[in-house]
Amino acid sequence: MRLLRTAAVLDGVARLSGRAVAWLIVPMVLSLCWEVVARYVFNAPTQWAYDMTFMLYGTFFMLGAAFTLQRKGHVRTDSLYAGWSPRRQAWVDLAGHLLMLLPFAGVFVFVGWGYFVKAYTTNETFVSSAWQPITWPFKLAMPVAGVLLLLQGFSECLKCLHVLRTGQWPDRDAALPEHSV
């Protein structure tokens, strides 16, 4: 039970960050709409809308990864997995998390932090753009996404350990308040 309580706390981080990051879709869509109207209605394309869109989408994509993992939304081939016992599924998931997800997320934190620090200290800008926005907020999303993935990866490992102990997956939605799902 203690494993599931800890996993629930970590899941809360993924849910909270997922909800917060979901709001990035609003300025992304608004900048896209603004660019379409400016370009095709007023024949006055902007310098900033494309850059804003790709930075927001990249941030949205990276920071949403932990929430997607928590909601079992990443691509999985279920042709074999679905027929396995919960314990076998847990062994495969645990191996995947320990051997692939957690090391990848750790490298993402380490390398991403280096990219962020360099961009911040040198006041780096995107030179491919006439607008030349600063890059450090975008690059900060990399180590933050890695930390969020590490936390959610630990939560998923705890759930796998629970299954190995009990033989059943916890009901993800049963422990959550209705408004949290």
C-alpha positions in Angstrom: 0.0 0.0 0.0 2.9 2.3 0.7 4.2 1.9 -2.8 0.8 3.0 -4.2 0.7 6.1 -1.9 4.1 7.2 -3.1 3.1 6.4 -6.7 -0.1 8.5 -6.2 1.9 11.5 -5.1 4.2 11.2 -8.1 1.2 10.8 -10.4 -0.2 14.0 -8.9 2.9 15.8 -10.2 2.3 14.5 -13.7 -1.3 15.4 -13.6 -0.6 18.9 -12.3 2.2 19.5 -14.9 0.0 18.0 -17.7 -2.9 20.4 -16.9 -0.6 23.4 -16.7 1.2 22.5 -19.9 -2.1 21.9 -21.7 -2.7 25.6 -21.6 0.3 26.2 -24.0 -2.1 25.1 -26.7 -4.0 28.4 -26.4 -1.1 30.8 -27.3 0.1 28.3 -29.9 -3.3 28.2 -31.7 -3.7 32.0 -31.3 -0.3 32.7 -32.9 -1.1 30.3 -35.8 -4.4 32.0 -36.4 -2.8 35.4 -36.2 -0.2 34.4 -38.8 -2.8 33.0 -41.2 -5.0 36.1 -40.9 -2.0 38.5 -41.2 -0.5 36.6 -44.1 -3.6 35.8 -46.2 -6.1 38.6 -45.3 -3.8 41.6 -44.8 -0.8 40.3 -46.9 1.4 41.2 -43.9 3.1 38.0 -42.6 4.7 38.3 -39.1 8.3 37.5 -38.2 7.5 35.9 -34.9 4.5 33.6 -35.3 6.3 30.6 -36.8 9.0 30.8 -34.1 6.4 31.1 -31.4 4.5 28.1 -32.8 7.5 25.8 -33.0 8.8 26.8 -29.6 5.4 26.3 -27.9 4.7 23.0 -29.7 8.2 21.7 -28.7 7.6 22.7 -25.1 4.1 21.3 -25.2 5.4 18.0 -26.6 8.3 17.7 -24.1 6.6 18.7 -21.0 3.5 16.6 -21.8 5.5 13.4 -21.9 5.2 12.6 -18.2 1.5 13.2 -18.2 1.1 11.0 -21.3 3.2 8.2 -19.6 1.0 8.4 -16.5 -2.2 8.1 -18.6 -0.7 5.1 -20.6 -0.9 7.3 -23.8 2.5 6.4 -25.3 2.6 4.0 -28.2 2.6 0.3 -27.2 2.3 -2.9 -29.2 -0.5 -4.8 -27.5 -0.6 -7.8 -29.7 1.4 -9.9 -27.2 1.3 -7.7 -24.1 -2.5 -7.7 -23.7 -2.6 -11.5 -23.4 0.0 -11.7 -20.7 -0.6 -12.0 -17.0 -0.4 -8.8 -14.9 2.9 -10.1 -13.4 4.5 -10.7 -16.8 3.3 -7.3 -18.0 4.8 -5.8 -14.8 8.2 -7.5 -15.4 8.3 -6.3 -19.0 7.2 -2.7 -18.0 9.7 -2.7 -15.1 12.6 -3.8 -17.3 11.6 -1.2 -19.9 11.4 1.6 -17.3 14.7 0.6 -15.6 16.7 -0.1 -18.8 15.3 2.5 -21.2 13.1 5.2 -19.7 14.9 6.2 -16.6 18.4 6.2 -18.2 17.1 8.2 -21.2 15.3 10.7 -18.9 18.5 11.0 -16.8 20.6 11.8 -19.9 17.9 14.2 -21.0 18.2 16.1 -17.7 22.0 16.2 -17.8 22.3 17.2 -21.5 19.3 19.5 -21.4 20.7 21.3 -18.4 23.9 21.9 -20.2 22.0 23.3 -23.2 20.0 25.6 -21.0 23.0 26.9 -19.0 24.9 27.7 -22.2 21.9 29.4 -23.8 21.2 31.4 -20.6 24.7 32.5 -20.0 25.4 33.5 -23.6 22.0 35.1 -24.2 21.7 32.8 -27.2 19.0 33.5 -29.8 17.6 31.6 -32.7 19.7 32.8 -35.6 17.5 31.1 -38.2 14.8 33.8 -37.5 14.6 37.4 -38.3 12.9 37.9 -35.0 15.8 36.1 -33.1 14.0 35.2 -29.9 16.1 34.1 -26.9 16.4 30.3 -26.7 16.9 29.7 -22.9 13.2 29.4 -22.0 12.7 26.8 -24.8 15.9 24.9 -23.7 14.8 25.0 -20.0 11.9 22.7 -21.1 14.4 19.9 -21.8 15.7 19.3 -18.3 12.3 20.0 -16.7 10.8 17.4 -19.0 13.5 15.0 -18.0 12.8 15.5 -14.3 9.1 15.1 -14.8 9.8 11.8 -16.8 12.1 10.6 -14.1 9.4 11.2 -11.4 6.7 9.5 -13.4 9.1 6.7 -14.3 9.7 6.0 -10.6 5.9 6.0 -10.1 5.5 3.5 -12.9 8.2 1.3 -11.4 6.4 1.4 -8.0 3.2 0.3 -9.7 5.0 -2.6 -11.3 6.4 -3.6 -7.9 2.9 -3.5 -6.5 1.8 -5.9 -9.3 4.7 -8.2 -8.7 3.6 -8.4 -5.1 -0.2 -8.6 -5.5 -0.7 -9.9 -9.0 -3.1 -7.1 -10.0 -2.7 -3.6 -11.5 -4.0 -0.8 -9.3 -7.1 0.9 -10.6 -5.6 4.1 -11.8 -8.8 6.1 -11.5 -10.2 4.6 -8.3 -7.7 6.5 -6.1 -8.2 9.8 -7.8 -10.8 12.4 -7.0 -13.4 12.8 -9.8 -12.1 16.2 -10.9 -8.5 14.9 -11.2 -9.1 12.3 -13.9 
